[in-house]
């Protein structure tokens, strides 16, 4: 137990150091913007990793939760003058309640049936956001007021960086604590075998609903903040491709790995920006890199790298 705690805090300390020192290498607002977007994606993916990687429940509709929260915050703050922080908390509560209501019937499904059900949920939310033009602006979207905390207004990407960095650290801390708790052990049991988990007394439905709601709230918080950061939202943010991209981040970084979720978000958010110099070959090279990573590291980057380091370490110790 003591070694687990020490490794957990070592990882959190390293993450804090990276967040604190990274601005020294960021040269302009564009690079700060990329860092902020990485943070947003990483927070969502950490929550989604709890659902997919640990509980074994697929979701292709989480962009819908982000979109709902984004529009709720945009409408209440821009049109009705709510304080942004109050709006964010209200949006998280409403999204959490919606996720709770739909979780029980949806999570009875398994495999591709569950994937199709969550996909349908995301499509319904996207259609509603498109059709309710009087409220949401329809396909044209709507402008959003800046995020304010008291008299302080967050406008610049450099200012947003510190807020998102702090929230990312908090999300990692919450995830690691949950994983090492009895709840985390129950989630792993559900992933391994629901029947076996129920035999030993695990309320599988309760834990699946719990992690589904938690992952939806993670997406909700990011949706509210992202709306203010970009200063504009459209139904495209709640689209199917955004949900798929987050799932790919989970798989690429390594399922059932919190830091893998962060690494997956870093790579899939930053890599397209790096490859823009290749112009017409950008998407081809991006796809090739993804294929090679998954062929050479089938369990994801972080778990595969960890296994490789353990093998090298054991061989080194055996050679002494």
Wavefront OBJ file of the C-alpha trace (Angstrom):
o trace
v 0.000 0.000 0.000
v 2.830 2.391 0.910
v 4.531 1.818 -2.471
v 1.234 2.498 -4.276
v 0.793 5.769 -2.404
v 4.381 6.847 -3.059
v 4.124 6.075 -6.791
v 0.797 7.901 -6.985
v 2.211 11.054 -5.391
v 5.376 10.806 -7.468
v 3.269 10.816 -10.628
v 1.160 13.720 -9.388
v 4.283 15.661 -8.428
v 5.785 15.080 -11.867
v 2.557 16.229 -13.521
v 2.514 19.368 -11.381
v 6.134 20.114 -12.337
v 5.359 19.650 -16.046
v 2.316 21.959 -15.809
v 4.344 24.565 -13.909
v 7.382 24.515 -16.233
v 5.699 24.005 -19.615
v 4.931 27.731 -20.110
v 8.681 28.374 -20.198
v 8.781 26.538 -23.532
v 5.600 28.018 -25.008
v 6.534 30.937 -27.233
v 3.241 32.417 -28.400
v -0.534 32.445 -27.948
v -0.990 29.691 -30.545
v 1.122 27.280 -28.504
v -0.714 28.250 -25.323
v -3.977 27.624 -27.171
v -2.846 24.104 -28.109
v -1.854 23.458 -24.490
v -5.284 24.604 -23.268
v -7.072 22.387 -25.787
v -4.896 19.450 -24.730
v -5.960 20.073 -21.144
v -9.639 20.183 -22.072
v -9.415 16.931 -24.020
v -7.367 15.242 -21.308
v -9.967 16.005 -18.621
v -12.770 14.509 -20.727
v -10.669 11.482 -21.636
v -9.735 10.829 -17.998
v -13.439 10.564 -17.170
v -14.120 8.463 -20.258
v -11.223 6.162 -19.349
v -12.915 5.403 -16.033
v -15.978 4.288 -17.977
v -14.268 2.424 -20.844
v -10.902 1.379 -19.437
v -11.925 0.409 -15.912
v -15.649 -0.414 -16.098
v -15.538 -1.781 -19.652
v -18.554 0.256 -20.833
v -18.226 1.907 -24.250
v -19.733 5.312 -24.987
v -19.916 7.094 -28.344
v -22.163 9.890 -27.136
v -20.148 11.859 -24.593
v -19.801 14.816 -26.951
v -23.544 15.250 -26.447
v -23.008 15.865 -22.719
v -20.286 18.389 -23.513
v -22.562 20.128 -26.016
v -25.485 20.328 -23.589
v -23.331 21.893 -20.881
v -21.719 24.292 -23.357
v -25.082 25.557 -24.589
v -26.557 25.733 -21.084
v -23.669 27.919 -19.924
v -23.717 30.009 -23.098
v -27.454 30.699 -22.901
v -27.700 31.340 -19.153
v -24.604 33.559 -19.004
v -24.920 35.447 -22.313
v -28.685 35.925 -22.418
v -29.730 35.847 -18.757
v -26.655 37.194 -16.991
v -25.926 34.243 -14.727
v -22.480 34.167 -13.080
v -20.384 31.729 -15.167
v -19.352 29.640 -12.156
v -22.975 29.218 -11.061
v -23.925 28.279 -14.607
v -21.100 25.726 -14.767
v -22.244 24.040 -11.542
v -25.882 24.057 -12.664
v -24.934 22.556 -16.032
v -22.908 19.818 -14.333
v -25.864 19.014 -12.079
v -28.343 18.844 -14.956
v -26.028 16.747 -17.135
v -25.363 14.442 -14.191
v -29.122 13.996 -13.647
v -29.683 13.298 -17.348
v -26.851 10.759 -17.357
v -28.320 9.114 -14.252
v -31.773 8.851 -15.840
v -30.575 7.259 -19.068
v -27.781 5.153 -17.550
v -29.898 2.341 -16.110
v -31.714 1.377 -19.316
v -28.728 2.046 -21.581
v -26.134 0.205 -19.475
v -28.184 -2.972 -19.524
v -26.849 -3.351 -23.055
v -23.419 -4.729 -23.835
v -20.821 -4.517 -26.582
v -21.858 -3.029 -29.897
v -25.461 -2.682 -28.677
v -24.284 -0.315 -25.947
v -22.111 1.556 -28.439
v -25.092 2.032 -30.770
v -27.335 3.212 -27.918
v -24.857 5.851 -26.735
v -24.268 6.873 -30.346
v -28.011 7.383 -30.732
v -28.062 9.537 -27.600
v -25.339 11.783 -28.984
v -27.113 12.073 -32.343
v -30.394 13.049 -30.641
v -28.676 15.801 -28.662
v -26.910 17.059 -31.792
v -30.202 17.157 -33.742
v -31.952 19.073 -30.949
v -29.143 21.644 -30.814
v -29.376 22.071 -34.589
v -33.147 22.310 -34.762
v -33.828 24.654 -31.821
v -32.453 27.647 -33.697
v -34.406 30.166 -31.633
v -32.634 29.041 -28.490
v -29.273 27.743 -29.699
v -28.702 29.648 -32.932
v -29.042 26.420 -34.897
v -26.224 25.401 -37.263
v -24.832 28.952 -37.139
v -24.061 28.618 -33.439
v -23.913 31.493 -30.972
v -21.398 33.824 -29.374
v -20.526 33.368 -25.698
v -19.503 35.946 -23.100
v -16.087 35.616 -21.399
v -15.668 33.575 -18.234
v -15.455 35.743 -15.145
v -14.602 34.962 -11.532
v -15.719 37.971 -9.544
v -14.099 41.014 -11.141
v -11.454 38.922 -12.924
v -12.119 38.133 -16.571
v -10.408 35.201 -18.295
v -9.614 36.195 -21.867
v -6.051 35.289 -22.837
v -4.902 31.730 -23.504
v -2.052 32.263 -21.013
v -4.603 32.922 -18.267
v -6.737 29.963 -19.268
v -3.674 27.717 -19.207
v -3.324 27.944 -15.438
v -7.006 27.269 -14.770
v -7.107 24.267 -17.114
v -3.768 22.996 -15.779
v -5.093 23.072 -12.212
v -8.295 21.291 -13.250
v -6.299 18.654 -15.140
v -4.185 17.949 -12.069
v -7.361 17.720 -9.969
v -8.965 15.334 -12.489
v -5.898 13.047 -12.397
v -5.884 13.137 -8.589
v -9.588 12.268 -8.395
v -9.190 9.461 -10.917
v -6.211 7.894 -9.128
v -7.959 8.063 -5.761
v -11.103 6.505 -7.204
v -9.143 3.703 -8.875
v -7.348 2.790 -5.631
v -10.592 2.838 -3.605
v -13.162 0.031 -3.171
v -15.120 1.676 -5.994
v -12.150 1.222 -8.336
v -11.827 -2.426 -7.389
v -15.537 -2.898 -8.038
v -15.185 -1.270 -11.475
v -12.343 -3.606 -12.384
v -14.464 -6.545 -11.244
v -17.312 -5.362 -13.485
v -14.908 -5.116 -16.400
v -13.520 -8.587 -15.760
v -16.868 -10.368 -15.464
v -20.196 -8.899 -14.412
v -21.548 -12.332 -13.497
v -18.571 -13.104 -11.264
v -18.770 -9.638 -9.700
v -22.447 -10.110 -8.874
v -21.741 -13.545 -7.370
v -19.330 -11.982 -4.851
v -21.846 -9.267 -3.972
v -20.893 -6.340 -6.217
v -23.881 -4.222 -7.255
v -22.785 -3.959 -10.882
v -25.656 -1.703 -11.960
v -24.904 0.810 -9.226
v -21.215 1.075 -10.101
v -21.812 1.276 -13.856
v -24.333 4.083 -13.352
v -21.975 5.856 -10.953
v -19.034 5.897 -13.357
v -21.259 6.827 -16.310
v -22.560 9.864 -14.413
v -19.056 10.830 -13.276
v -17.643 10.669 -16.802
v -20.582 12.753 -18.076
v -19.908 15.408 -15.419
v -16.237 15.568 -16.476
v -17.405 16.269 -20.039
v -19.943 18.792 -18.755
v -17.366 20.878 -16.888
v -15.135 20.976 -19.964
v -18.096 21.909 -22.168
v -19.006 24.890 -20.002
v -15.429 26.151 -19.813
v -14.679 25.521 -23.471
v -17.693 27.568 -24.561
v -16.330 30.606 -22.725
v -12.765 29.972 -23.844
v -13.598 29.783 -27.556
v -16.258 32.531 -27.182
v -18.405 30.649 -29.692
v -20.224 27.325 -29.844
v -21.980 25.337 -32.551
v -23.731 21.937 -32.654
v -20.593 20.518 -34.275
v -18.995 20.372 -30.826
v -21.610 17.775 -29.846
v -21.035 15.706 -32.976
v -20.249 12.021 -33.374
v -16.663 12.534 -34.552
v -15.712 14.325 -31.329
v -16.909 11.340 -29.285
v -14.978 8.924 -31.498
v -11.815 11.027 -31.166
v -12.013 10.818 -27.365
v -12.426 7.038 -27.491
v -9.352 6.835 -29.752
v -7.410 8.897 -27.198
v -8.347 6.394 -24.483
v -7.245 3.422 -26.591
v -4.083 5.086 -27.912
v -2.808 6.145 -24.495
v -3.780 2.823 -22.923
v -7.071 1.723 -21.433
v -7.201 1.513 -17.635
v -4.349 4.033 -17.401
v -5.046 7.550 -16.136
v -1.723 8.879 -17.383
v -2.312 6.982 -20.612
v -5.479 9.038 -21.074
v -3.432 12.216 -20.682
v -0.772 11.003 -23.138
v -3.452 10.016 -25.665
v -4.986 13.493 -25.415
v -1.574 15.148 -25.832
v -0.718 13.156 -28.961
v -4.064 13.362 -30.757
v -4.468 17.076 -30.003
v -0.917 18.188 -30.802
v 0.053 15.822 -33.623
v -2.342 17.267 -36.264
v -0.866 20.710 -35.567
v 2.668 19.377 -36.029
v 1.740 17.653 -39.290
v 0.140 20.722 -40.898
v 3.511 21.492 -42.509
v 3.083 18.353 -44.622
v -0.015 19.862 -46.257
v -1.590 17.262 -48.596
v 0.119 14.358 -46.799
v -1.027 15.393 -43.326
v -3.926 12.934 -42.950
v -2.045 10.071 -44.573
v 0.958 10.449 -42.255
v -1.340 10.857 -39.259
v -3.171 7.634 -40.110
v 0.117 5.791 -40.684
v 1.439 6.883 -37.287
v -1.771 5.718 -35.598
v -1.567 2.327 -37.320
v 2.079 1.797 -36.372
v 1.482 2.760 -32.741
v -1.427 0.331 -32.368
v 0.465 -2.481 -34.168
v 3.662 -2.047 -32.149
v 1.954 -1.055 -28.878
v -1.377 -2.930 -28.931
v -2.185 -2.228 -25.257
v -1.640 1.495 -25.711
v 1.415 3.665 -25.220
v 1.689 3.843 -21.424
v 0.891 0.184 -20.536
v 3.133 -1.089 -23.344
v 5.974 1.223 -22.349
v 5.586 0.153 -18.712
v 5.714 -3.529 -19.657
v 8.825 -2.905 -21.757
v 10.575 -1.119 -18.893
v 9.723 -3.964 -16.504
v 11.182 -6.538 -18.923
v 14.374 -4.513 -19.365
v 14.658 -4.056 -15.584
v 14.143 -7.769 -14.868
v 16.759 -8.741 -17.490
v 19.215 -6.230 -16.015
v 18.674 -7.633 -12.514
v 18.987 -11.202 -13.823
v 22.302 -10.389 -15.468
v 23.888 -9.209 -12.231
l 1 2 3 4 5 6 7 8 9 10 11 12 13 14 15 16 17 18 19 20 21 22 23 24 25 26 27 28 29 30 31 32 33 34 35 36 37 38 39 40 41 42 43 44 45 46 47 48 49 50 51 52 53 54 55 56 57 58 59 60 61 62 63 64 65 66 67 68 69 70 71 72 73 74 75 76 77 78 79 80 81 82 83 84 85 86 87 88 89 90 91 92 93 94 95 96 97 98 99 100 101 102 103 104 105 106 107 108 109 110 111 112 113 114 115 116 117 118 119 120 121 122 123 124 125 126 127 128 129 130 131 132 133 134 135 136 137 138 139 140 141 142 143 144 145 146 147 148 149 150 151 152 153 154 155 156 157 158 159 160 161 162 163 164 165 166 167 168 169 170 171 172 173 174 175 176 177 178 179 180 181 182 183 184 185 186 187 188 189 190 191 192 193 194 195 196 197 198 199 200 201 202 203 204 205 206 207 208 209 210 211 212 213 214 215 216 217 218 219 220 221 222 223 224 225 226 227 228 229 230 231 232 233 234 235 236 237 238 239 240 241 242 243 244 245 246 247 248 249 250 251 252 253 254 255 256 257 258 259 260 261 262 263 264 265 266 267 268 269 270 271 272 273 274 275 276 277 278 279 280 281 282 283 284 285 286 287 288 289 290 291 292 293 294 295 296 297 298 299 300 301 302 303 304 305 306 307 308 309 310 311 312 313 314 315 316 317 318 319 320
